[in-house]
């Protein structure tokens, strides 16, 4: 439980509004094409929303998700 509290403290929680949903749709082709090139599965809706939110708020995504490898928005 303590670990989850630490994650909550350093995380950004955002609401999904129309603009973020549209930006998510714009991010999908980029993530899909990258996945195809790398032989990975298609990105999820969550992947595209995460990337769109990172770009909107100019923050880094800390993840081990294969879809995010080598993107400037990730660490």
For each residue, the residues with C-beta under 8 A, 3 or more apart:
1: 4 5
2: 5 6
3: 6 7
4: 1 7 8
5: 1 2 8 9
6: 2 3 9 10
7: 3 4 10 11
8: 4 5 11
9: 5 6
10: 6 7
11: 7 8
12: 53 57 59
13:
14: 20 53 56 57
15: 20
16: 20 21 49
17: 20 21
18: 21 22
19: 22 23 56
20: 14 15 16 17 23 24 49 52 53 56
21: 16 17 18 24 25 49
22: 18 19 25 26
23: 19 20 26 27 52 55 56
24: 20 21 27 28 45 48 49 51 52
25: 21 22 28 48
26: 22 23 29 30 52
27: 23 24 30 31 48 51 52 55
28: 24 25 31 32 43 48
29: 26 32 33
30: 26 27 33 34 51
31: 27 28 34 35 43 47 48 51 67
32: 28 29 35 36 42 43
33: 29 30 36 37
34: 30 31 37 38 40 67
35: 31 32 38 40 41 42 43 67
36: 32 33 39 40
37: 33 34
38: 34 35 66 69
39: 36
40: 34 35 36 66 67
41: 35
42: 32 35
43: 28 31 32 35 47 48 67
44: 47 48
45: 24 48 49
46: 49 50
47: 31 43 44 50 51 65 67 68
48: 24 25 27 28 31 43 44 45 51 52
49: 16 20 21 24 45 46 52 53
50: 46 47 53 54 61 63 68
51: 24 27 30 31 47 48 54 55 61 68 71 73
52: 20 23 24 26 27 48 49 55 56
53: 12 14 20 49 50 56 57 59
54: 50 51 57 58 59 60 61 73 74
55: 23 27 51 52 58 73
56: 14 19 20 23 52 53
57: 12 14 53 54
58: 54 55
59: 12 53 54 73
60: 54 73 74 75
61: 50 51 54 68 71 73 74 75
62: 74 75
63: 50 68 74
64:
65: 47 68 69
66: 38 40 69
67: 31 34 35 40 43 47
68: 47 50 51 61 63 65 71 73 74
69: 38 65 66 74
70: 74
71: 51 61 68 74
72:
73: 51 54 55 59 60 61 68
74: 54 60 61 62 63 68 69 70 71
75: 60 61 62
